[in-house]
Amino acid sequence: MTTSAELSLYPLTPNYEQVIIDFIHQLRSQPGIRVATNGLSTQLTGEYNAVMAALTEAMRPTICGEITCSFVIKVLNVGVVPGANVEV
């Protein structure tokens, strides 16, 4: 089953940029998913297991880090092409 996830990372620090950049690099290093970014969020698309595994592995360094952060994640049971309308 193709799945998409849209997520936003909010590091609770004035120096938030590098935390977000590092997280996106972690996501892009994960196999089996397509990653797209914009100014508000990051979208992942792939098979369900690949998307969930990518989220788990990419989030680990941020969650285990010293900076307090918040992740907001939406998971859809359809594949989404960034910028395209989703047929329902």
N, C-alpha and C positions, 0 to 999 in steps of 0.2 A: 504494500500500500504506500503510495506516495504521500508524503507529509510535508507541511511547511511550518516553520516556527518563526515568529517575529519577536525580537527581544531588544530591550534597552537596558543598558548598564548605567547605574548612577553611583559613581564613587563619591563618598561623602568626605571630600577633601578639596581644598582650593586647587591643588595640582592634579586634576582629574584626567587630563588629556592622555598622559602616557599609560595610565591604567587601561583606558578604553582601547588605545592602539595595540597594546600588548594582547588584550583579550581578542581583538579582531584577528591578529596574527595567529593566535592559538586556533581560532575557528578555521581559518584558511588552511591550516596544516592538517586538518582532519580529513580522512578519506571518505569518498562516497557522497559528498554533499556539494551543493552549489551555494555560494555565499554572496550576498549583495548588501551593500550598505548605502545609507543616506544620512542626512543630518540628524535624524531622530531615532533611527533604529537599524537593526541588522536583520536580514531575512535569510533563513536556511531552507533549502529544499532538497529532498532526497527520499530514499526509502525510510520508513519509520525507525527501524533499528539504527540506521546510520545517523539520522538526525539526533536521536536521543543519546547515542554514544558520543557524538560530537559535542553536544551540550554538556554532558557529564565531564568529559576530558578537558574541554576548553575552560569550563567554569572552575575546575579544581584549583588552579594556581591563584585565581582571584579570590575565591572563597577562603583559601588557606592563607592568604596574604595578610598583611598588617593593617590594610586600609579597610574601614567599614564600607560596605557597598550594598546596593539594592539591585536585584535583577527583576525586570518585569517581562514575562514571557507569555505569548499567546501561541497555542498550537492548533493547527488546522488539519483536518483530514483530507485535504486536497493539495495538489502541487500549485504553487503560486509563482508566476513569473512577475518579478518586480515591475510595477507600472502598468500591468495588464488588468483588465476586469476579470473577476472570478465568476465563472458560470455556476449557478446553484440550481 
